[in-house]
Amino acid sequence: MHVSPPPQSDLVLEAFRVHASARIGALEQGLESQRELCTLIEEAREHQRSWTVESQSFLDTANTSLQNLQEDRGTLNQQVRLSGSATLCG
C-alpha cells in the first residue's frame, strides 16, 4: 500500500494554522500582560491618592503648628518688650 503525500494546499493550510495559532497565543499573552499592567497602575494610583491625602493632612498640621509658634513668638516678644519697659521705668 502506497501512501501519497498530502496535497500542497494541505501543507500551506497547516503552516498557516500553526502560524495563526502562535500569533493568537502571543496576542493573548500580550493582552494578559496589559491587564496586569492596568491593575498595577490602578493600585499605584490608589497609593498615590492615599499619600496625597496623608501629605495634605501633614502639611495642614505643620502649617497650624507654624502659626501657633509664630503667635507664641509674638506673645513672647511682646512680653519681653513690656518687661523691658517696666524695668526701664521702674
MOPAC internal coordinates of N, CA, C and O (Angstrom, degrees):
PM7 1SCF
backbone

  N    0.0000 0     0.00 0     0.00 0    0    0    0
  C    1.4392 1     0.00 0     0.00 0    1    0    0
  C    1.5276 1   108.41 1     0.00 0    2    1    0
  O    1.2310 1   121.19 1   -46.82 1    3    2    1
  N    1.2729 1   115.32 1   133.18 1    3    2    1
  C    1.4652 1   122.79 1  -176.35 1    5    3    2
  C    1.5187 1   109.29 1  -110.93 1    6    5    3
  O    1.2310 1   120.53 1   -56.94 1    7    6    5
  N    1.3582 1   116.59 1   123.06 1    7    6    5
  C    1.4620 1   121.02 1   178.79 1    9    7    6
  C    1.5157 1   107.40 1   -96.52 1   10    9    7
  O    1.2310 1   121.09 1   -56.86 1   11   10    9
  N    1.2928 1   115.52 1   123.14 1   11   10    9
  C    1.4623 1   118.34 1   179.76 1   13   11   10
  C    1.5249 1   109.47 1   -85.23 1   14   13   11
  O    1.2310 1   120.40 1   -33.10 1   15   14   13
  N    1.3353 1   116.84 1   146.90 1   15   14   13
  C    1.4677 1   119.90 1   179.39 1   17   15   14
  C    1.5247 1   109.78 1   -64.60 1   18   17   15
  O    1.2310 1   121.17 1   -25.56 1   19   18   17
  N    1.3498 1   115.37 1   154.44 1   19   18   17
  C    1.4624 1   117.53 1   179.36 1   21   19   18
  C    1.5253 1   110.01 1   -63.71 1   22   21   19
  O    1.2310 1   120.84 1   -29.23 1   23   22   21
  N    1.2985 1   115.99 1   150.77 1   23   22   21
  C    1.4705 1   119.08 1   178.60 1   25   23   22
  C    1.5339 1   110.36 1   -60.91 1   26   25   23
  O    1.2310 1   121.03 1   -25.79 1   27   26   25
  N    1.2986 1   115.63 1   154.21 1   27   26   25
  C    1.4651 1   122.59 1  -179.23 1   29   27   26
  C    1.5233 1   111.09 1   -55.64 1   30   29   27
  O    1.2310 1   120.71 1   142.19 1   31   30   29
  N    1.3262 1   116.24 1   -37.81 1   31   30   29
  C    1.4690 1   119.26 1  -178.86 1   33   31   30
  C    1.5269 1   110.71 1   -63.29 1   34   33   31
  O    1.2310 1   119.58 1   144.15 1   35   34   33
  N    1.3385 1   118.41 1   -35.85 1   35   34   33
  C    1.4657 1   120.90 1   177.26 1   37   35   34
  C    1.5287 1   110.89 1   -65.38 1   38   37   35
  O    1.2310 1   120.79 1   141.20 1   39   38   37
  N    1.3255 1   116.10 1   -38.80 1   39   38   37
  C    1.4682 1   119.75 1   178.04 1   41   39   38
  C    1.5211 1   111.25 1   -64.67 1   42   41   39
  O    1.2310 1   120.56 1   138.97 1   43   42   41
  N    1.3187 1   116.53 1   -41.03 1   43   42   41
  C    1.4725 1   121.01 1   178.99 1   45   43   42
  C    1.5267 1   109.87 1   -65.31 1   46   45   43
  O    1.2310 1   121.01 1   136.12 1   47   46   45
  N    1.3438 1   115.67 1   -43.88 1   47   46   45
  C    1.4646 1   118.85 1   179.32 1   49   47   46
  C    1.5282 1   111.78 1   -63.77 1   50   49   47
  O    1.2310 1   120.41 1   140.23 1   51   50   49
  N    1.3147 1   116.82 1   -39.77 1   51   50   49
  C    1.4671 1   120.61 1   178.82 1   53   51   50
  C    1.5215 1   110.45 1   -65.47 1   54   53   51
  O    1.2310 1   120.28 1   137.53 1   55   54   53
  N    1.3291 1   117.07 1   -42.47 1   55   54   53
  C    1.4671 1   120.71 1   178.05 1   57   55   54
  C    1.5293 1   110.01 1   -62.68 1   58   57   55
  O    1.2310 1   120.87 1   138.92 1   59   58   57
  N    1.3338 1   115.95 1   -41.08 1   59   58   57
  C    1.4593 1   120.13 1   178.92 1   61   59   58
  C    1.5322 1   109.93 1   -64.96 1   62   61   59
  O    1.2310 1   120.12 1   137.37 1   63   62   61
  N    1.3438 1   117.38 1   -42.63 1   63   62   61
  C    1.4582 1   121.51 1   179.61 1   65   63   62
  C    1.5287 1   110.75 1   -61.05 1   66   65   63
  O    1.2310 1   120.29 1   135.97 1   67   66   65
  N    1.3253 1   117.05 1   -44.03 1   67   66   65
  C    1.4672 1   121.37 1   179.43 1   69   67   66
  C    1.5318 1   110.18 1   -63.65 1   70   69   67
  O    1.2310 1   120.79 1   135.01 1   71   70   69
  N    1.3285 1   116.10 1   -44.99 1   71   70   69
  C    1.4675 1   120.32 1  -179.94 1   73   71   70
  C    1.5342 1   110.30 1   -63.75 1   74   73   71
  O    1.2310 1   120.49 1   133.65 1   75   74   73
  N    1.3395 1   116.66 1   -46.35 1   75   74   73
  C    1.4609 1   120.84 1  -178.92 1   77   75   74
  C    1.5250 1   110.51 1   -63.31 1   78   77   75
  O    1.2310 1   120.27 1   139.22 1   79   78   77
  N    1.3220 1   117.08 1   -40.78 1   79   78   77
  C    1.4553 1   121.03 1   179.19 1   81   79   78
  C    1.5257 1   111.02 1   -62.74 1   82   81   79
  O    1.2310 1   120.49 1   136.97 1   83   82   81
  N    1.3283 1   116.67 1   -43.03 1   83   82   81
  C    1.4617 1   120.78 1   178.49 1   85   83   82
  C    1.5279 1   110.77 1   -64.65 1   86   85   83
  O    1.2310 1   120.57 1   139.01 1   87   86   85
  N    1.3282 1   116.52 1   -40.99 1   87   86   85
  C    1.4748 1   120.95 1  -179.43 1   89   87   86
  C    1.5265 1   110.40 1   -66.06 1   90   89   87
  O    1.2310 1   120.39 1   136.82 1   91   90   89
  N    1.3265 1   116.87 1   -43.18 1   91   90   89
  C    1.4671 1   121.00 1   178.89 1   93   91   90
  C    1.5295 1   109.69 1   -62.50 1   94   93   91
  O    1.2310 1   120.39 1   137.53 1   95   94   93
  N    1.3286 1   116.86 1   -42.47 1   95   94   93
  C    1.4679 1   120.20 1   177.57 1   97   95   94
  C    1.5185 1   111.63 1   -59.80 1   98   97   95
  O    1.2310 1   120.78 1   136.89 1   99   98   97
  N    1.3326 1   116.11 1   -43.11 1   99   98   97
  C    1.4702 1   119.96 1   179.41 1  101   99   98
  C    1.5304 1   110.85 1   -64.76 1  102  101   99
  O    1.2310 1   120.61 1   138.69 1  103  102  101
  N    1.3395 1   116.45 1   -41.31 1  103  102  101
  C    1.4671 1   119.74 1   178.95 1  105  103  102
  C    1.5257 1   111.21 1   -65.32 1  106  105  103
  O    1.2310 1   120.15 1   140.65 1  107  106  105
  N    1.3298 1   117.32 1   -39.35 1  107  106  105
  C    1.4624 1   120.26 1   177.61 1  109  107  106
  C    1.5213 1   111.22 1   -63.97 1  110  109  107
  O    1.2310 1   120.32 1   140.47 1  111  110  109
  N    1.3248 1   116.99 1   -39.53 1  111  110  109
  C    1.4657 1   120.39 1   176.99 1  113  111  110
  C    1.5204 1   110.35 1   -64.48 1  114  113  111
  O    1.2310 1   121.04 1   138.90 1  115  114  113
  N    1.3416 1   115.61 1   -41.10 1  115  114  113
  C    1.4618 1   119.94 1   178.54 1  117  115  114
  C    1.5205 1   111.54 1   -63.36 1  118  117  115
  O    1.2310 1   120.82 1   139.45 1  119  118  117
  N    1.3350 1   116.04 1   -40.55 1  119  118  117
  C    1.4547 1   120.88 1   178.82 1  121  119  118
  C    1.5247 1   110.90 1   -65.11 1  122  121  119
  O    1.2310 1   120.49 1   137.30 1  123  122  121
  N    1.3147 1   116.66 1   -42.70 1  123  122  121
  C    1.4668 1   120.59 1   178.34 1  125  123  122
  C    1.5353 1   110.22 1   -63.69 1  126  125  123
  O    1.2310 1   120.73 1   138.61 1  127  126  125
  N    1.3215 1   116.21 1   -41.39 1  127  126  125
  C    1.4711 1   119.60 1   177.78 1  129  127  126
  C    1.5188 1   110.67 1   -62.90 1  130  129  127
  O    1.2310 1   120.65 1   140.12 1  131  130  129
  N    1.3299 1   116.36 1   -39.88 1  131  130  129
  C    1.4653 1   120.31 1   179.35 1  133  131  130
  C    1.5267 1   110.20 1   -65.18 1  134  133  131
  O    1.2310 1   120.15 1   139.45 1  135  134  133
  N    1.3188 1   117.33 1   -40.55 1  135  134  133
  C    1.4734 1   120.66 1   177.78 1  137  135  134
  C    1.5252 1   110.51 1   -62.29 1  138  137  135
  O    1.2310 1   120.54 1   136.01 1  139  138  137
  N    1.3294 1   116.58 1   -43.99 1  139  138  137
  C    1.4716 1   120.23 1   178.50 1  141  139  138
  C    1.5175 1   110.51 1   -61.73 1  142  141  139
  O    1.2310 1   120.72 1   137.41 1  143  142  141
  N    1.3327 1   116.23 1   -42.59 1  143  142  141
  C    1.4622 1   120.50 1   179.27 1  145  143  142
  C    1.5232 1   110.72 1   -62.42 1  146  145  143
  O    1.2310 1   120.40 1   137.00 1  147  146  145
  N    1.3221 1   116.83 1   -43.00 1  147  146  145
  C    1.4708 1   120.17 1   178.75 1  149  147  146
  C    1.5284 1   111.01 1   -61.74 1  150  149  147
  O    1.2310 1   120.51 1   140.13 1  151  150  149
  N    1.3189 1   116.64 1   -39.87 1  151  150  149
  C    1.4649 1   120.87 1   177.72 1  153  151  150
  C    1.5232 1   110.25 1   -62.76 1  154  153  151
  O    1.2310 1   120.54 1   134.63 1  155  154  153
  N    1.3326 1   116.57 1   -45.37 1  155  154  153
  C    1.4634 1   120.44 1   179.71 1  157  155  154
  C    1.5267 1   111.41 1   -64.65 1  158  157  155
  O    1.2310 1   120.26 1   141.52 1  159  158  157
  N    1.3224 1   117.12 1   -38.48 1  159  158  157
  C    1.4682 1   120.62 1   178.82 1  161  159  158
  C    1.5253 1   109.89 1   -65.03 1  162  161  159
  O    1.2310 1   120.20 1   137.94 1  163  162  161
  N    1.3252 1   117.23 1   -42.06 1  163  162  161
  C    1.4631 1   119.94 1   179.14 1  165  163  162
  C    1.5272 1   110.78 1   -64.49 1  166  165  163
  O    1.2310 1   120.22 1   140.24 1  167  166  165
  N    1.3267 1   117.18 1   -39.76 1  167  166  165
  C    1.4700 1   119.92 1   176.30 1  169  167  166
  C    1.5252 1   110.40 1   -62.58 1  170  169  167
  O    1.2310 1   120.43 1   138.83 1  171  170  169
  N    1.3234 1   116.79 1   -41.17 1  171  170  169
  C    1.4689 1   120.38 1   178.84 1  173  171  170
  C    1.5252 1   110.52 1   -63.69 1  174  173  171
  O    1.2310 1   120.37 1   140.61 1  175  174  173
  N    1.3313 1   116.89 1   -39.39 1  175  174  173
  C    1.4714 1   120.37 1   177.76 1  177  175  174
  C    1.5218 1   110.90 1   -62.79 1  178  177  175
  O    1.2310 1   120.49 1   138.67 1  179  178  177
  N    1.3314 1   116.68 1   -41.33 1  179  178  177
  C    1.4622 1   120.36 1   178.27 1  181  179  178
  C    1.5268 1   110.78 1   -61.77 1  182  181  179
  O    1.2310 1   120.58 1   136.53 1  183  182  181
  N    1.3352 1   116.49 1   -43.47 1  183  182  181
  C    1.4719 1   120.10 1   177.17 1  185  183  182
  C    1.5188 1   110.46 1   -62.51 1  186  185  183
  O    1.2310 1   120.38 1   138.24 1  187  186  185
  N    1.3207 1   116.87 1   -41.76 1  187  186  185
  C    1.4615 1   120.45 1  -179.68 1  189  187  186
  C    1.5279 1   110.40 1   -63.04 1  190  189  187
  O    1.2310 1   120.48 1   136.77 1  191  190  189
  N    1.3399 1   116.68 1   -43.23 1  191  190  189
  C    1.4684 1   119.60 1   178.31 1  193  191  190
  C    1.5338 1   110.53 1   -61.27 1  194  193  191
  O    1.2310 1   120.85 1   136.38 1  195  194  193
  N    1.3233 1   115.99 1   -43.62 1  195  194  193
  C    1.4613 1   120.66 1   179.65 1  197  195  194
  C    1.5228 1   110.66 1   -62.26 1  198  197  195
  O    1.2310 1   120.58 1   134.37 1  199  198  197
  N    1.3299 1   116.50 1   -45.63 1  199  198  197
  C    1.4659 1   120.22 1   179.68 1  201  199  198
  C    1.5176 1   111.20 1   -65.15 1  202  201  199
  O    1.2310 1   120.22 1   145.77 1  203  202  201
  N    1.3234 1   117.18 1   -34.23 1  203  202  201
  C    1.4601 1   120.35 1   178.66 1  205  203  202
  C    1.5227 1   109.93 1   -64.83 1  206  205  203
  O    1.2310 1   120.63 1   136.40 1  207  206  205
  N    1.3437 1   116.39 1   -43.60 1  207  206  205
  C    1.4677 1   120.44 1   178.33 1  209  207  206
  C    1.5260 1   110.15 1   -62.95 1  210  209  207
  O    1.2310 1   120.70 1   134.14 1  211  210  209
  N    1.3404 1   116.26 1   -45.86 1  211  210  209
  C    1.4644 1   120.17 1   179.34 1  213  211  210
  C    1.5260 1   110.99 1   -62.70 1  214  213  211
  O    1.2310 1   120.33 1   138.46 1  215  214  213
  N    1.3131 1   116.98 1   -41.54 1  215  214  213
  C    1.4642 1   121.02 1   180.00 1  217  215  214
  C    1.5237 1   110.66 1   -63.75 1  218  217  215
  O    1.2310 1   120.72 1   138.43 1  219  218  217
  N    1.3332 1   116.24 1   -41.57 1  219  218  217
  C    1.4661 1   119.65 1   179.77 1  221  219  218
  C    1.5233 1   109.97 1   -64.80 1  222  221  219
  O    1.2310 1   120.59 1   139.43 1  223  222  221
  N    1.3236 1   116.48 1   -40.57 1  223  222  221
  C    1.4673 1   120.52 1   178.00 1  225  223  222
  C    1.5277 1   110.09 1   -62.03 1  226  225  223
  O    1.2310 1   120.75 1   135.07 1  227  226  225
  N    1.3339 1   116.17 1   -44.93 1  227  226  225
  C    1.4762 1   120.06 1   178.22 1  229  227  226
  C    1.5204 1   110.41 1   -61.87 1  230  229  227
  O    1.2310 1   120.60 1   136.28 1  231  230  229
  N    1.3410 1   116.46 1   -43.72 1  231  230  229
  C    1.4608 1   120.64 1  -179.51 1  233  231  230
  C    1.5281 1   110.72 1   -62.88 1  234  233  231
  O    1.2310 1   120.42 1   138.21 1  235  234  233
  N    1.3261 1   116.80 1   -41.79 1  235  234  233
  C    1.4728 1   120.12 1   177.70 1  237  235  234
  C    1.5258 1   110.77 1   -61.45 1  238  237  235
  O    1.2310 1   120.23 1   136.38 1  239  238  237
  N    1.3286 1   117.17 1   -43.62 1  239  238  237
  C    1.4604 1   121.37 1   178.79 1  241  239  238
  C    1.5278 1   110.71 1   -63.80 1  242  241  239
  O    1.2310 1   120.49 1   136.78 1  243  242  241
  N    1.3338 1   116.67 1   -43.22 1  243  242  241
  C    1.4682 1   120.57 1   179.14 1  245  243  242
  C    1.5285 1   110.64 1   -63.27 1  246  245  243
  O    1.2310 1   120.01 1   138.52 1  247  246  245
  N    1.3241 1   117.59 1   -41.48 1  247  246  245
  C    1.4754 1   120.61 1   178.83 1  249  247  246
  C    1.5195 1   111.30 1   -65.24 1  250  249  247
  O    1.2310 1   120.29 1   139.10 1  251  250  249
  N    1.3282 1   117.05 1   -40.90 1  251  250  249
  C    1.4689 1   120.22 1   177.52 1  253  251  250
  C    1.5247 1   110.21 1   -62.92 1  254  253  251
  O    1.2310 1   120.52 1   135.88 1  255  254  253
  N    1.3337 1   116.61 1   -44.12 1  255  254  253
  C    1.4707 1   120.59 1   178.59 1  257  255  254
  C    1.5147 1   110.68 1   -61.56 1  258  257  255
  O    1.2310 1   120.29 1   137.99 1  259  258  257
  N    1.3165 1   117.05 1   -42.01 1  259  258  257
  C    1.4700 1   120.94 1   178.99 1  261  259  258
  C    1.5178 1   110.81 1   -62.56 1  262  261  259
  O    1.2310 1   120.49 1   136.03 1  263  262  261
  N    1.3281 1   116.68 1   -43.97 1  263  262  261
  C    1.4663 1   119.64 1   178.62 1  265  263  262
  C    1.5307 1   110.76 1   -62.10 1  266  265  263
  O    1.2310 1   120.97 1   138.06 1  267  266  265
  N    1.3217 1   115.76 1   -41.94 1  267  266  265
  C    1.4739 1   119.07 1   178.39 1  269  267  266
  C    1.5243 1   111.11 1   -63.06 1  270  269  267
  O    1.2310 1   120.22 1   137.17 1  271  270  269
  N    1.3277 1   117.18 1   -42.83 1  271  270  269
  C    1.4667 1   120.58 1   178.06 1  273  271  270
  C    1.5265 1   111.35 1   -62.61 1  274  273  271
  O    1.2310 1   120.70 1   139.00 1  275  274  273
  N    1.3258 1   116.26 1   -41.00 1  275  274  273
  C    1.4682 1   119.60 1   179.37 1  277  275  274
  C    1.5312 1   110.67 1   -65.14 1  278  277  275
  O    1.2310 1   120.86 1   140.07 1  279  278  277
  N    1.3351 1   115.96 1   -39.93 1  279  278  277
  C    1.4660 1   119.09 1   177.54 1  281  279  278
  C    1.5337 1   110.73 1   -64.97 1  282  281  279
  O    1.2310 1   121.22 1   136.46 1  283  282  281
  N    1.3580 1   115.28 1   -43.54 1  283  282  281
  C    1.4700 1   119.13 1   178.28 1  285  283  282
  C    1.5196 1   110.81 1   -61.77 1  286  285  283
  O    1.2310 1   120.45 1   139.57 1  287  286  285
  N    1.3192 1   116.74 1   -40.43 1  287  286  285
  C    1.4642 1   120.31 1   179.53 1  289  287  286
  C    1.5242 1   110.20 1   -63.81 1  290  289  287
  O    1.2310 1   121.40 1   137.41 1  291  290  289
  N    1.3422 1   114.93 1   -42.59 1  291  290  289
  C    1.4707 1   118.50 1   177.78 1  293  291  290
  C    1.5168 1   111.48 1   -61.50 1  294  293  291
  O    1.2310 1   120.94 1   138.56 1  295  294  293
  N    1.3214 1   115.81 1   -41.44 1  295  294  293
  C    1.4681 1   120.44 1   178.61 1  297  295  294
  C    1.5268 1   110.29 1   -63.89 1  298  297  295
  O    1.2310 1   120.44 1   134.53 1  299  298  297
  N    1.3421 1   116.76 1   -45.47 1  299  298  297
  C    1.4654 1   120.27 1   179.01 1  301  299  298
  C    1.5248 1   111.34 1   -62.34 1  302  301  299
  O    1.2310 1   120.28 1   136.82 1  303  302  301
  N    1.3283 1   117.07 1   -43.18 1  303  302  301
  C    1.4693 1   120.48 1   178.76 1  305  303  302
  C    1.5287 1   110.43 1   -60.47 1  306  305  303
  O    1.2310 1   121.52 1   138.99 1  307  306  305
  N    1.3266 1   114.69 1   -41.01 1  307  306  305
  C    1.4549 1   118.29 1   179.87 1  309  307  306
  C    1.5331 1   110.27 1   -66.46 1  310  309  307
  O    1.2310 1   120.46 1   140.04 1  311  310  309
  N    1.3427 1   116.73 1   -39.96 1  311  310  309
  C    1.4686 1   119.41 1   178.61 1  313  311  310
  C    1.5252 1   110.82 1   -65.64 1  314  313  311
  O    1.2310 1   120.54 1   141.56 1  315  314  313
  N    1.3337 1   116.58 1   -38.44 1  315  314  313
  C    1.4700 1   119.69 1   178.59 1  317  315  314
  C    1.5184 1   109.75 1   -64.67 1  318  317  315
  O    1.2310 1   120.45 1   137.89 1  319  318  317
  N    1.3299 1   116.74 1   -42.11 1  319  318  317
  C    1.4668 1   119.51 1   179.19 1  321  319  318
  C    1.5285 1   111.21 1   -63.79 1  322  321  319
  O    1.2310 1   121.13 1   138.68 1  323  322  321
  N    1.3219 1   115.44 1   -41.32 1  323  322  321
  C    1.4695 1   118.98 1  -179.44 1  325  323  322
  C    1.5280 1   111.01 1   -67.92 1  326  325  323
  O    1.2310 1   121.08 1   138.96 1  327  326  325
  N    1.3406 1   115.54 1   -41.04 1  327  326  325
  C    1.4655 1   117.16 1  -179.88 1  329  327  326
  C    1.5297 1   109.90 1   -70.38 1  330  329  327
  O    1.2310 1   119.83 1   147.34 1  331  330  329
  N    1.2984 1   117.93 1   -32.66 1  331  330  329
  C    1.4718 1   120.65 1   176.01 1  333  331  330
  C    1.5123 1   111.38 1   -67.76 1  334  333  331
  O    1.2310 1   120.45 1   141.16 1  335  334  333
  N    1.3137 1   116.75 1   -38.84 1  335  334  333
  C    1.4703 1   120.62 1   178.05 1  337  335  334
  C    1.5141 1   110.16 1   -67.58 1  338  337  335
  O    1.2310 1   120.12 1   140.21 1  339  338  337
  N    1.3140 1   117.37 1   -39.79 1  339  338  337
  C    1.4635 1   121.21 1   179.56 1  341  339  338
  C    1.5260 1   110.31 1   -64.19 1  342  341  339
  O    1.2310 1   121.02 1   142.31 1  343  342  341
  N    1.3608 1   115.65 1   -37.69 1  343  342  341
  C    1.4542 1   119.72 1   180.00 1  345  343  342
  C    1.5253 1   109.73 1   -68.40 1  346  345  343
  O    1.2310 1   120.83 1   138.63 1  347  346  345
  N    1.3260 1   116.01 1   -41.37 1  347  346  345
  C    1.4556 1   119.17 1  -179.42 1  349  347  346
  C    1.5148 1   111.83 1   -66.78 1  350  349  347
  O    1.2310 1   120.45 1   143.71 1  351  350  349
  N    1.3197 1   116.74 1   -36.29 1  351  350  349
  C    1.4652 1   120.77 1  -177.53 1  353  351  350
  C    1.5141 1   111.52 1   -84.62 1  354  353  351
  O    1.2310 1   119.88 1   160.77 1  355  354  353
  N    1.3302 1   117.82 1   -19.23 1  355  354  353
  C    1.4508 1   121.06 1  -171.98 1  357  355  354
  C    1.4477 1   111.35 1   -86.56 1  358  357  355
  O    1.2310 1   120.10 1   180.00 1  359  358  357

